[in-house]
Amino acid sequence: MNFLAELKRRNVIRMAGLYLVGAWLIIQIAETLLPIFHTPDWVLQALVVLLAIGFIPALVFSWVFELTPEGLKRDAEVTPEQSIASQTGQRMDRLIFAGLLALIAVIAADRYWPRDKPVETTDTAGQTSAAATTTVADAPPPAGTEMAIDPNSIAVLPFVNMSADADNEYFSDGISEELLNVLVRVDGLSVASRTSSFAYKGRELSAAKIGEELKVAHVLEGSVRKSGNRVRITAQLIDTASDRHLWSETFDRELTDIFAIQDEIAKAIVAALRESLGEKAPAAAVVVKADTENLQAYDLYLKARELFIARTDLSESVRLFEQVVAMDPKFARGWEGLAAVTSVVESWGIDDRDYNGMVVPAAERALQLDPSLSMAWAALAMAEQNLDQSDWARSLELSDKAIAADAKNATAYLWRSIAWLNLGFFDRALADQDQCLRIDPAYGNCTRWKALALLFAGEIDQALALFEVGVAAGFIPNRSSDFVPAMVLRGNTLAARLMLDKLKVSPPLNDLLIASLSSPEISPVNAATLIQEESDARLRSSGVSLTREMAYLWVGDFDRVAESQYLDNYSLLAWQLNPRAWRNSSGFKRVLRRTGVVDYWQAHGLPPQCRPVGEDDFECAAAAPPKAR
């Protein structure tokens, strides 16, 4: 008891309280300010360690020394008449109280103070060609018209990466998309697509301006700071009309709580909008399922998915997805991601492995674990399209299952439209592409494939206008060589020549192809030799480079087109806009038979531009483009 009384007399207990309050206040301020200066995480960690180490010396100092009017003296040297310990204690009490008030103010400001959206320092790499399930209510209105804003609409902006490591941006983007995909499933809530929302990444615009441009009544924005096994997520819901914060919260948790945080954010948003949503969307109905307990696998999943969506380093995306499912073989979305990326990777000219052979096992495993996964069905449909001899009816059936699983899956509509294009049903392809763009108006790949459908249908001016949209955005789209004949037909040989140069076609072959397309009545000399001399690796790529088969087509060597060992499933080649008599040739028919198109026609009927001839033959009308102006 005497010892406790002595601790009180020497203000040791007060020193302990003052030190703890001051240290906690310093940590809170540092945690708020240090990320602004992009300081490494170890700076804050070192500060916490130093403050912890200093606690015991502070108590010892308080025990040994006493503050007097003459300054610090050893307690043993101070007589009771000289001691002012009681006055010092009162001052310390006031400091502790003030420190507590300041601490409460800092915490309240951090949680509830309205924030402008921070500006990010890193841009996304490459063009977005999303394969995620996203939705908006309608396509943009025609110019000069006003569209009423749905009061139950929201855009989920990409959360800002506040981590010291800029490479953690995939994590903040991934959390944003996870929240978007949860909110998409809320009845009565219209959610802007990923590509539309992520177009605002790094742009310093007000919520009101974003709401006006995206036609949404609310914006969800925030930041993510990941450090070791901890994550801090700040989210805020803003009414775009009044620029008023409806809800704001900061979650400072262990990474093991990442799914719980997503669940809390989604429930809070639904609760904030409950008045307008009514009984259609009770917060309790929002559920975020923790579909993996392996947080390292989940982290790699977000990174792999981001590479796939951006279509950057697809082989690395495959490798990461393989790691994900190896870490957690029961992670259904990991298998779904692996199936999705392997179904498209070879179309981007990457053929170092048999990626197409990986699609079906991965998709089937995903569906065994979770039959509701739409993209797994879509990947199976695309795998069927990738076969040398496709079962087109089977591919369409699988696409229908993908859309039935999620009617808001824009990519499922896009991939089904590609099947219709191969089969020559351009009207059906355009209908699917329009639906894709209604769901996701900013889906660039949908726009580019729509341009191709218009081109094959002979709508040259509309096709070139849409193609130019992608080029103006700085992106040379997949299958861009298809548009070269249209440029020549419109008399723009300079654009055609520049496009072939962009596609890395050598100058001699470039000259020959432009001359052949410009004057189809003249047979080019030594065309086959020149094409054969071109780099095989370059011409075999079906991504952004000119294919050897297309070069033969343009010079009129139709037999070589039909007999090419690298043709694989390339029935899209059959519908090329070509000034030569390609669609009246035997090579045209052989390509369609070889790729399974004719088998589908025999069972389901011909497209509008084709008609039967006899019992086992057909003929198709050429696009009949007008002459160059």
C-alpha positions as CSV (number, residue, x, y, z in Angstrom):
1,M,0.0,0.0,0.0
2,N,2.9,2.4,0.8
3,F,4.4,1.6,-2.6
4,L,1.2,2.5,-4.4
5,A,1.0,5.7,-2.4
6,E,4.6,6.5,-3.3
7,L,3.8,5.9,-7.0
8,K,0.9,8.4,-6.8
9,R,3.0,11.0,-4.9
10,R,5.8,10.8,-7.5
11,N,3.2,11.1,-10.3
12,V,4.4,7.8,-11.9
13,I,0.8,6.7,-12.6
14,R,-0.1,10.0,-14.1
15,M,3.1,9.8,-16.3
16,A,2.0,6.3,-17.5
17,G,-1.4,7.7,-18.5
18,L,0.1,10.9,-20.1
19,Y,2.7,8.8,-22.0
20,L,0.1,6.3,-23.4
21,V,-2.3,9.1,-24.5
22,G,0.5,11.0,-26.1
23,A,1.9,8.0,-27.8
24,W,-1.5,6.9,-29.1
25,L,-2.1,10.5,-30.4
26,I,1.3,10.5,-32.2
27,I,0.5,7.1,-33.8
28,Q,-2.9,8.3,-35.0
29,I,-1.5,11.5,-36.6
30,A,1.4,9.6,-38.2
31,E,-0.9,6.9,-39.6
32,T,-2.9,9.7,-41.3
33,L,0.0,11.8,-42.6
34,L,2.7,9.4,-43.5
35,P,0.9,7.8,-46.5
36,I,0.5,11.3,-48.0
37,F,4.3,11.4,-48.3
38,H,4.5,7.8,-49.6
39,T,6.8,6.8,-46.7
40,P,7.6,3.1,-46.4
41,D,5.5,1.0,-44.0
42,W,8.6,0.4,-41.8
43,V,8.6,4.1,-40.7
44,L,5.3,3.8,-38.9
45,Q,6.3,0.4,-37.5
46,A,9.6,1.8,-36.2
47,L,7.8,4.7,-34.6
48,V,5.5,2.3,-32.7
49,V,8.4,0.2,-31.5
50,L,10.3,3.3,-30.3
51,L,7.3,4.6,-28.4
52,A,6.8,1.2,-26.8
53,I,10.5,1.0,-25.8
54,G,10.3,4.5,-24.3
55,F,7.5,3.6,-21.9
56,I,9.5,2.0,-19.1
57,P,12.3,4.7,-19.2
58,A,9.6,7.3,-18.9
59,L,8.2,5.7,-15.7
60,V,11.7,5.2,-14.3
61,F,12.5,8.9,-15.0
62,S,9.2,9.9,-13.2
63,W,10.2,7.8,-10.2
64,V,13.7,9.1,-9.9
65,F,13.2,12.8,-10.7
66,E,10.9,15.5,-9.6
67,L,10.1,18.9,-11.2
68,T,10.8,21.8,-8.8
69,P,10.9,25.6,-9.3
70,E,14.6,25.3,-9.6
71,G,14.3,22.6,-12.3
72,L,14.6,18.8,-12.3
73,K,16.1,17.3,-9.2
74,R,16.5,13.8,-7.9
75,D,13.5,13.0,-5.7
76,A,15.7,12.0,-2.8
77,E,17.2,15.5,-2.7
78,V,13.8,17.3,-2.5
79,T,12.4,18.0,1.0
80,P,8.6,18.0,1.5
81,E,8.6,21.7,1.9
82,Q,10.2,22.1,-1.6
83,S,8.0,19.6,-3.3
84,I,5.4,20.8,-5.8
85,A,4.4,17.3,-6.9
86,S,0.7,18.0,-6.3
87,Q,0.7,21.0,-8.5
88,T,2.6,19.0,-11.2
89,G,0.1,16.3,-10.9
90,Q,-2.8,18.7,-11.5
91,R,-1.0,20.0,-14.7
92,M,-0.5,16.4,-15.8
93,D,-4.2,15.7,-15.3
94,R,-5.1,18.6,-17.5
95,L,-2.7,17.5,-20.2
96,I,-4.1,13.9,-20.1
97,F,-7.6,15.3,-20.5
98,A,-6.5,17.6,-23.4
99,G,-4.7,14.7,-25.0
100,L,-7.8,12.5,-24.8
101,L,-9.9,15.2,-26.4
102,A,-7.4,15.6,-29.2
103,L,-7.3,11.8,-29.7
104,I,-11.1,11.6,-29.9
105,A,-11.0,14.5,-32.4
106,V,-8.4,12.8,-34.6
107,I,-10.2,9.5,-34.7
108,A,-13.6,11.3,-35.4
109,A,-12.0,13.3,-38.2
110,D,-10.4,10.2,-39.8
111,R,-13.7,8.4,-39.8
112,Y,-16.3,11.0,-40.5
113,W,-14.6,14.1,-42.1
114,P,-15.7,14.5,-45.8
115,R,-12.9,13.8,-48.2
116,D,-12.2,14.7,-51.8
117,K,-11.2,11.7,-53.9
118,P,-7.4,11.4,-53.7
119,V,-5.5,11.5,-56.9
120,E,-3.7,8.3,-57.7
121,T,-0.2,8.2,-59.1
122,T,-0.4,5.1,-61.2
123,D,-2.4,4.6,-64.4
124,T,-3.8,1.3,-65.6
125,A,-1.6,-0.4,-68.2
126,G,-3.2,-1.1,-71.5
127,Q,-6.8,-1.0,-72.7
128,T,-9.5,-2.5,-70.6
129,S,-11.3,-5.4,-72.3
130,A,-13.4,-6.6,-69.4
131,A,-14.6,-10.1,-68.9
132,A,-16.1,-9.4,-65.5
133,T,-19.8,-9.4,-64.7
134,T,-20.9,-5.8,-64.6
135,T,-24.1,-3.8,-65.4
136,V,-25.6,-0.5,-66.1
137,A,-29.3,0.3,-66.7
138,D,-29.2,1.6,-70.2
139,A,-26.9,2.7,-73.0
140,P,-26.0,6.4,-73.2
141,P,-28.8,8.5,-74.6
142,P,-28.6,10.1,-78.1
143,A,-26.8,13.4,-78.3
144,G,-28.9,16.4,-77.3
145,T,-31.3,14.4,-75.1
146,E,-31.6,14.2,-71.3
147,M,-31.9,10.9,-69.4
148,A,-33.5,10.9,-66.0
149,I,-31.1,9.6,-63.3
150,D,-32.3,6.5,-61.5
151,P,-32.3,7.3,-57.8
152,N,-31.3,3.7,-57.1
153,S,-28.1,3.9,-59.3
154,I,-24.5,3.8,-58.1
155,A,-21.0,3.8,-59.5
156,V,-18.2,2.0,-57.7
157,L,-15.0,4.0,-58.4
158,P,-11.7,2.3,-58.2
159,F,-10.4,2.6,-54.6
160,V,-7.1,4.5,-54.3
161,N,-4.1,2.5,-53.4
162,M,-2.6,4.1,-50.3
163,S,-0.1,1.4,-49.6
164,A,3.6,2.3,-49.6
165,D,4.1,-0.3,-52.4
166,A,2.6,1.0,-55.6
167,D,2.5,-2.6,-56.9
168,N,-0.4,-3.2,-54.5
169,E,-2.7,-1.3,-56.9
170,Y,-4.1,-4.6,-58.1
171,F,-5.4,-5.2,-54.6
172,S,-7.2,-1.9,-54.3
173,D,-8.7,-2.3,-57.8
174,G,-9.7,-5.9,-56.9
175,I,-11.5,-4.8,-53.8
176,S,-13.4,-2.2,-55.8
177,E,-14.5,-4.8,-58.3
178,E,-15.5,-7.3,-55.6
179,L,-17.8,-4.7,-54.1
180,L,-19.2,-3.8,-57.5
181,N,-20.0,-7.5,-58.2
182,V,-21.8,-7.8,-54.9
183,L,-23.9,-4.7,-55.5
184,V,-24.7,-5.8,-59.0
185,R,-26.8,-8.6,-57.5
186,V,-28.8,-6.3,-55.3
187,D,-32.4,-6.2,-56.6
188,G,-33.5,-2.8,-57.6
189,L,-30.0,-1.3,-57.6
190,S,-28.5,-0.2,-60.9
191,V,-24.7,-0.4,-60.9
192,A,-22.4,1.3,-63.5
193,S,-20.2,-1.1,-65.3
194,R,-16.6,-1.7,-64.3
195,T,-15.2,-0.2,-67.5
196,S,-17.4,2.9,-67.1
197,S,-16.4,3.5,-63.5
198,F,-12.7,2.6,-63.9
199,A,-12.4,5.2,-66.7
200,Y,-12.3,7.7,-63.9
201,K,-9.2,6.2,-62.3
202,G,-6.7,8.9,-61.5
203,R,-9.0,11.7,-62.6
204,E,-9.7,14.5,-60.1
205,L,-13.4,15.1,-60.7
206,S,-16.1,15.8,-58.2
207,A,-18.7,13.2,-57.3
208,A,-21.3,15.5,-58.8
209,K,-19.5,15.6,-62.2
210,I,-19.0,11.9,-62.3
211,G,-22.6,11.4,-61.4
212,E,-23.6,13.7,-64.2
213,E,-21.5,11.9,-66.8
214,L,-22.3,8.3,-65.7
215,K,-26.0,9.2,-65.0
216,V,-25.9,7.8,-61.5
217,A,-27.3,9.1,-58.2
218,H,-24.6,7.8,-56.0
219,V,-20.9,7.2,-56.0
220,L,-18.9,4.8,-53.8
221,E,-15.3,5.8,-53.4
222,G,-12.5,5.0,-51.0
223,S,-9.0,3.9,-50.4
224,V,-7.1,0.8,-49.4
225,R,-3.9,0.5,-47.5
226,K,-2.4,-3.0,-47.2
227,S,0.5,-3.5,-44.8
228,G,1.7,-7.0,-44.0
229,N,-1.3,-8.9,-42.6
230,R,-3.4,-5.8,-41.9
231,V,-5.6,-3.8,-44.2
232,R,-7.3,-0.5,-43.8
233,I,-10.2,0.2,-46.1
234,T,-12.0,3.6,-46.1
235,A,-15.3,3.8,-48.0
236,Q,-17.8,6.6,-48.4
237,L,-21.1,6.8,-50.2
238,I,-21.9,10.2,-51.8
239,D,-25.1,11.6,-53.1
240,T,-24.1,13.1,-56.4
241,A,-26.9,15.6,-56.6
242,S,-26.1,17.3,-53.3
243,D,-22.5,16.1,-53.0
244,R,-23.5,15.0,-49.5
245,H,-21.9,12.1,-47.7
246,L,-24.6,9.5,-46.9
247,W,-22.3,7.1,-45.1
248,S,-18.6,6.8,-44.4
249,E,-16.6,4.2,-42.5
250,T,-13.0,3.1,-41.9
251,F,-12.2,-0.6,-41.4
252,D,-8.9,-1.4,-39.8
253,R,-8.7,-5.2,-39.7
254,E,-6.6,-8.3,-40.2
255,L,-6.6,-9.5,-43.8
256,T,-8.5,-12.6,-42.6
257,D,-11.5,-10.2,-42.3
258,I,-11.4,-9.1,-45.9
259,F,-14.7,-10.8,-46.9
260,A,-16.4,-9.6,-43.7
261,I,-15.4,-6.0,-44.6
262,Q,-16.8,-6.3,-48.1
263,D,-20.0,-7.7,-46.5
264,E,-20.3,-4.8,-44.1
265,I,-19.7,-2.2,-46.8
266,A,-22.3,-3.7,-49.1
267,K,-24.9,-3.9,-46.3
268,A,-24.2,-0.3,-45.2
269,I,-24.8,0.9,-48.7
270,V,-28.1,-1.0,-49.0
271,A,-29.1,0.3,-45.6
272,A,-28.3,3.9,-46.7
273,L,-30.4,3.5,-49.8
274,R,-33.2,1.5,-48.0
275,E,-35.7,4.4,-48.3
276,S,-35.6,4.4,-52.1
277,L,-35.0,0.7,-52.5
278,G,-37.9,-0.2,-50.2
279,E,-38.5,-3.8,-49.4
280,K,-36.8,-5.1,-52.6
281,A,-33.3,-5.1,-51.1
282,P,-33.1,-5.6,-47.3
283,A,-29.5,-5.3,-46.1
284,A,-29.7,-8.8,-44.6
285,A,-30.2,-10.2,-48.1
286,V,-26.7,-9.0,-49.1
287,V,-24.2,-11.7,-48.5
288,V,-20.5,-11.8,-49.3
289,K,-19.4,-15.4,-49.4
290,A,-15.8,-16.2,-48.2
291,D,-15.1,-18.7,-51.0
292,T,-11.5,-19.3,-50.0
293,E,-9.8,-19.4,-46.6
294,N,-6.4,-19.1,-48.2
295,L,-5.7,-15.4,-48.2
296,Q,-2.5,-15.8,-50.2
297,A,-4.5,-17.5,-52.9
298,Y,-7.1,-14.7,-52.8
299,D,-4.4,-12.1,-53.1
300,L,-2.9,-13.8,-56.2
301,Y,-6.5,-14.3,-57.6
302,L,-7.0,-10.5,-57.6
303,K,-3.6,-9.9,-59.3
304,A,-4.3,-12.6,-62.0
305,R,-7.8,-11.3,-62.6
306,E,-6.6,-7.7,-63.1
307,L,-4.0,-8.9,-65.7
308,F,-6.8,-10.8,-67.5
309,I,-9.3,-7.9,-67.5
310,A,-6.6,-5.5,-68.8
311,R,-5.4,-8.1,-71.3
312,T,-1.8,-7.4,-70.2
313,D,0.7,-10.3,-69.8
314,L,-1.9,-13.0,-70.2
315,S,0.7,-15.8,-69.8
316,E,1.5,-14.4,-66.4
317,S,-2.2,-14.3,-65.6
318,V,-2.4,-18.0,-66.4
319,R,0.6,-18.8,-64.2
320,L,-0.9,-16.9,-61.3
321,F,-4.3,-18.6,-61.7
322,E,-2.5,-21.9,-61.7
323,Q,-0.9,-21.0,-58.4
324,V,-4.2,-19.9,-57.0
325,V,-5.9,-23.3,-57.6
326,A,-2.8,-25.2,-56.5
327,M,-3.0,-23.3,-53.1
328,D,-6.7,-23.9,-52.8
329,P,-8.2,-26.6,-55.1
330,K,-11.7,-25.7,-53.8
331,F,-11.6,-22.1,-54.8
332,A,-14.2,-22.1,-57.6
333,R,-13.6,-18.6,-58.8
334,G,-9.9,-19.4,-59.2
335,W,-10.8,-22.3,-61.6
336,E,-13.2,-20.0,-63.4
337,G,-10.5,-17.4,-63.9
338,L,-8.1,-20.0,-65.2
339,A,-10.7,-21.2,-67.7
340,A,-11.6,-17.7,-68.8
341,V,-8.0,-16.5,-69.5
342,T,-6.9,-19.7,-71.2
343,S,-9.9,-19.5,-73.5
344,V,-8.6,-16.3,-75.0
345,V,-4.9,-16.3,-74.6
346,E,-4.0,-17.9,-77.9
347,S,-6.2,-15.4,-79.8
348,W,-3.7,-12.8,-78.6
349,G,-0.8,-14.6,-80.4
350,I,0.5,-16.4,-77.4
351,D,1.1,-20.1,-78.2
352,D,4.0,-21.3,-76.1
353,R,1.7,-23.8,-74.4
354,D,-1.5,-25.7,-75.3
355,Y,-3.7,-23.1,-73.5
356,N,-6.9,-24.3,-75.3
357,G,-6.4,-27.7,-73.8
358,M,-6.5,-26.2,-70.3
359,V,-10.0,-24.5,-70.7
360,V,-12.4,-27.4,-70.3
361,P,-10.8,-29.1,-67.3
362,A,-10.6,-25.8,-65.4
363,A,-14.2,-24.7,-66.4
364,E,-15.7,-28.1,-65.5
365,R,-13.9,-28.0,-62.1
366,A,-15.2,-24.5,-61.4
367,L,-18.8,-25.7,-62.2
368,Q,-18.5,-28.7,-60.0
369,L,-17.6,-26.4,-57.1
370,D,-20.2,-23.7,-58.0
371,P,-22.7,-24.3,-60.9
372,S,-23.8,-20.7,-60.8
373,L,-20.5,-19.3,-62.3
374,S,-21.5,-17.7,-65.5
375,M,-17.9,-17.1,-66.9
376,A,-17.1,-20.9,-66.6
377,W,-20.0,-21.6,-69.0
378,A,-18.8,-18.8,-71.3
379,A,-15.3,-20.2,-71.3
380,L,-16.6,-23.6,-72.3
381,A,-18.4,-21.9,-75.2
382,M,-15.3,-20.2,-76.3
383,A,-13.2,-23.4,-76.0
384,E,-15.7,-25.0,-78.5
385,Q,-15.2,-22.1,-80.9
386,N,-11.4,-22.6,-80.7
387,L,-11.5,-26.2,-82.0
388,D,-10.4,-26.9,-85.6
389,Q,-13.9,-28.3,-86.4
390,S,-16.3,-26.6,-84.0
391,D,-19.7,-27.8,-82.9
392,W,-21.3,-24.4,-83.3
393,A,-24.7,-25.5,-81.9
394,R,-22.8,-26.7,-78.7
395,S,-21.0,-23.4,-78.4
396,L,-24.3,-21.4,-78.7
397,E,-25.9,-23.7,-76.1
398,L,-23.1,-23.1,-73.7
399,S,-23.3,-19.4,-74.2
400,D,-27.0,-19.5,-73.5
401,K,-26.2,-21.3,-70.2
402,A,-23.7,-18.5,-69.3
403,I,-26.3,-15.8,-70.0
404,A,-29.0,-17.8,-68.1
405,A,-26.6,-18.0,-65.1
406,D,-26.0,-14.2,-65.2
407,A,-28.1,-12.1,-67.7
408,K,-25.8,-9.1,-66.9
409,N,-22.6,-10.9,-68.1
410,A,-21.6,-8.6,-71.0
411,T,-18.7,-10.9,-72.0
412,A,-21.1,-13.8,-72.5
413,Y,-23.1,-11.8,-75.0
414,L,-19.9,-10.7,-76.7
415,W,-18.5,-14.2,-77.0
416,R,-21.8,-15.5,-78.3
417,S,-21.8,-12.7,-80.9
418,I,-18.4,-14.1,-82.2
419,A,-20.1,-17.5,-82.8
420,W,-22.9,-15.8,-84.8
421,L,-20.2,-13.9,-86.8
422,N,-18.4,-17.1,-87.7
423,L,-21.7,-18.6,-88.8
424,G,-22.5,-15.6,-91.0
425,F,-25.6,-14.4,-88.9
426,F,-24.5,-10.8,-88.8
427,D,-27.9,-9.5,-87.5
428,R,-27.8,-11.9,-84.5
429,A,-24.2,-10.9,-83.8
430,L,-25.1,-7.2,-83.9
431,A,-28.1,-7.9,-81.5
432,D,-25.8,-9.6,-79.0
433,Q,-23.2,-6.8,-79.3
434,D,-25.8,-4.1,-78.8
435,Q,-27.0,-6.0,-75.6
436,C,-23.3,-6.1,-74.5
437,L,-23.1,-2.4,-74.9
438,R,-26.4,-1.8,-73.1
439,I,-25.0,-3.6,-70.2
440,D,-21.6,-2.0,-70.4
441,P,-21.4,1.1,-72.7
442,A,-17.7,1.5,-72.1
443,Y,-16.8,-2.1,-73.1
444,G,-14.3,-1.3,-75.9
445,N,-13.9,-4.9,-77.2
446,C,-17.7,-5.0,-77.8
447,T,-17.5,-1.9,-79.9
448,R,-14.6,-3.3,-81.9
449,W,-16.4,-6.5,-82.6
450,K,-19.5,-4.6,-83.6
451,A,-17.4,-2.7,-86.1
452,L,-16.3,-6.1,-87.5
453,A,-19.9,-7.3,-87.8
454,L,-20.9,-4.2,-89.6
455,L,-17.9,-4.6,-91.9
456,F,-18.9,-8.2,-92.8
457,A,-22.4,-7.1,-93.4
458,G,-21.2,-4.5,-96.0
459,E,-21.9,-1.4,-93.8
460,I,-18.5,0.0,-94.5
461,D,-18.9,3.6,-93.3
462,Q,-20.4,2.6,-90.0
463,A,-17.8,0.0,-89.5
464,L,-14.9,2.3,-90.2
465,A,-16.4,5.0,-87.9
466,L,-16.6,2.5,-85.0
467,F,-13.1,1.2,-85.8
468,E,-11.8,4.7,-85.6
469,V,-13.2,5.0,-82.1
470,G,-10.7,2.4,-80.9
471,V,-7.8,3.9,-82.9
472,A,-8.5,7.4,-81.5
473,A,-8.3,5.9,-78.0
474,G,-4.7,4.8,-78.8
475,F,-5.5,1.1,-79.2
476,I,-4.9,-0.9,-82.3
477,P,-7.6,-3.5,-81.9
478,N,-7.6,-7.2,-82.3
479,R,-8.3,-8.2,-86.0
480,S,-7.5,-4.6,-87.2
481,S,-6.1,-6.0,-90.4
482,D,-9.7,-6.9,-91.4
483,F,-10.4,-3.2,-92.0
484,V,-7.5,-2.6,-94.5
485,P,-9.6,-3.6,-97.6
486,A,-12.3,-1.2,-96.5
487,M,-9.8,1.6,-96.3
488,V,-8.6,0.8,-99.8
489,L,-12.2,0.6,-101.1
490,R,-12.8,4.1,-99.6
491,G,-9.7,5.4,-101.5
492,N,-7.7,5.9,-98.3
493,T,-4.7,3.8,-99.3
494,L,-2.4,5.9,-97.0
495,A,-4.4,4.8,-93.9
496,A,-4.3,1.2,-95.2
497,R,-0.5,1.4,-95.7
498,L,0.1,2.9,-92.3
499,M,-2.1,0.2,-90.7
500,L,-0.1,-2.6,-92.4
501,D,3.1,-0.9,-91.2
502,K,1.7,-0.8,-87.7
503,L,1.0,-4.5,-88.0
504,K,4.8,-5.0,-88.8
505,V,4.2,-6.0,-92.5
506,S,7.5,-5.6,-94.4
507,P,7.6,-2.7,-97.0
508,P,7.7,-5.0,-100.1
509,L,4.7,-7.1,-99.0
510,N,2.9,-3.9,-97.9
511,D,3.3,-2.5,-101.4
512,L,2.1,-5.7,-103.0
513,L,-1.0,-6.0,-100.9
514,I,-2.1,-2.4,-101.4
515,A,-1.6,-2.8,-105.1
516,S,-3.6,-6.0,-105.2
517,L,-6.5,-4.6,-103.2
518,S,-6.5,-1.4,-105.3
519,S,-6.5,-3.3,-108.6
520,P,-8.1,-6.7,-108.1
521,E,-8.3,-7.3,-111.8
522,I,-4.5,-7.6,-112.0
523,S,-2.9,-10.7,-110.7
524,P,0.2,-9.8,-108.6
525,V,3.5,-11.2,-109.7
526,N,5.5,-13.4,-107.3
527,A,2.9,-12.8,-104.5
528,A,3.2,-16.4,-103.1
529,T,7.0,-16.1,-102.9
530,L,6.9,-12.7,-101.1
531,I,4.3,-14.0,-98.6
532,Q,6.3,-17.1,-97.9
533,E,9.4,-15.0,-97.2
534,E,7.6,-12.9,-94.6
535,S,8.3,-13.9,-91.0
536,D,6.3,-17.1,-90.2
537,A,6.0,-16.1,-86.5
538,R,4.6,-12.7,-87.4
539,L,2.1,-13.9,-90.0
540,R,0.8,-16.8,-87.9
541,S,-0.3,-14.5,-85.1
542,S,-4.1,-14.1,-85.1
543,G,-3.9,-11.3,-82.6
544,V,-2.9,-7.9,-84.0
545,S,-0.7,-9.0,-87.0
546,L,-1.6,-9.8,-90.5
547,T,-2.1,-13.6,-91.0
548,R,-0.5,-15.5,-93.9
549,E,-4.0,-16.8,-94.9
550,M,-5.3,-13.2,-95.1
551,A,-2.4,-12.2,-97.3
552,Y,-3.2,-15.1,-99.7
553,L,-6.8,-14.0,-99.7
554,W,-6.0,-10.4,-100.7
555,V,-3.8,-11.5,-103.6
556,G,-6.5,-13.9,-104.8
557,D,-4.7,-17.2,-104.1
558,F,-7.9,-18.8,-102.7
559,D,-6.7,-22.4,-102.8
560,R,-3.7,-21.6,-100.5
561,V,-6.2,-20.0,-98.1
562,A,-8.4,-23.1,-97.9
563,E,-5.4,-25.5,-97.6
564,S,-3.4,-23.7,-95.0
565,Q,-2.1,-25.9,-92.2
566,Y,-2.5,-23.0,-89.8
567,L,-6.1,-22.2,-90.6
568,D,-7.5,-23.9,-87.5
569,N,-10.9,-22.5,-86.8
570,Y,-10.8,-19.4,-88.9
571,S,-14.2,-19.2,-90.4
572,L,-14.2,-15.5,-89.8
573,L,-11.8,-15.4,-92.7
574,A,-14.6,-16.5,-94.9
575,W,-16.6,-13.3,-94.4
576,Q,-13.8,-10.9,-95.2
577,L,-14.7,-7.9,-97.2
578,N,-12.7,-8.5,-100.4
579,P,-12.8,-6.8,-103.8
580,R,-12.1,-10.2,-105.4
581,A,-14.6,-12.9,-106.1
582,W,-13.9,-14.7,-102.8
583,R,-17.4,-15.6,-101.8
584,N,-18.1,-17.2,-105.2
585,S,-15.0,-19.4,-105.0
586,S,-14.6,-23.1,-104.1
587,G,-12.0,-22.1,-101.5
588,F,-14.7,-20.1,-99.6
589,K,-16.9,-23.1,-99.4
590,R,-14.0,-25.4,-98.3
591,V,-13.2,-23.0,-95.4
592,L,-16.8,-23.1,-94.2
593,R,-17.0,-26.9,-94.4
594,R,-13.6,-27.3,-92.8
595,T,-14.5,-25.2,-89.8
596,G,-17.9,-26.8,-89.1
597,V,-20.1,-23.9,-90.3
598,V,-21.8,-25.9,-93.1
599,D,-22.7,-28.7,-90.6
600,Y,-24.5,-26.1,-88.5
601,W,-26.3,-24.7,-91.5
602,Q,-27.5,-28.1,-92.6
603,A,-29.1,-28.6,-89.2
604,H,-30.3,-25.0,-88.5
605,G,-30.6,-23.2,-91.8
606,L,-28.6,-20.7,-93.8
607,P,-27.9,-17.1,-92.9
608,P,-29.8,-14.4,-94.9
609,Q,-27.0,-13.7,-97.5
610,C,-26.8,-17.4,-98.5
611,R,-29.2,-19.7,-100.3
612,P,-29.2,-23.5,-101.0
613,V,-28.1,-24.8,-104.4
614,G,-29.2,-28.3,-105.2
615,E,-29.2,-30.9,-102.3
616,D,-25.7,-30.3,-100.9
617,D,-24.5,-27.0,-102.1
618,F,-25.0,-23.3,-101.4
619,E,-24.0,-19.9,-102.6
620,C,-23.5,-16.6,-100.6
621,A,-23.8,-13.1,-101.9
622,A,-20.7,-10.9,-101.8
623,A,-20.8,-7.8,-99.6
624,A,-20.7,-5.8,-103.0
625,P,-18.9,-2.8,-101.7
626,P,-19.2,0.4,-103.7
627,K,-16.2,1.6,-105.7
628,A,-13.7,3.9,-104.0
629,R,-14.6,7.5,-104.1
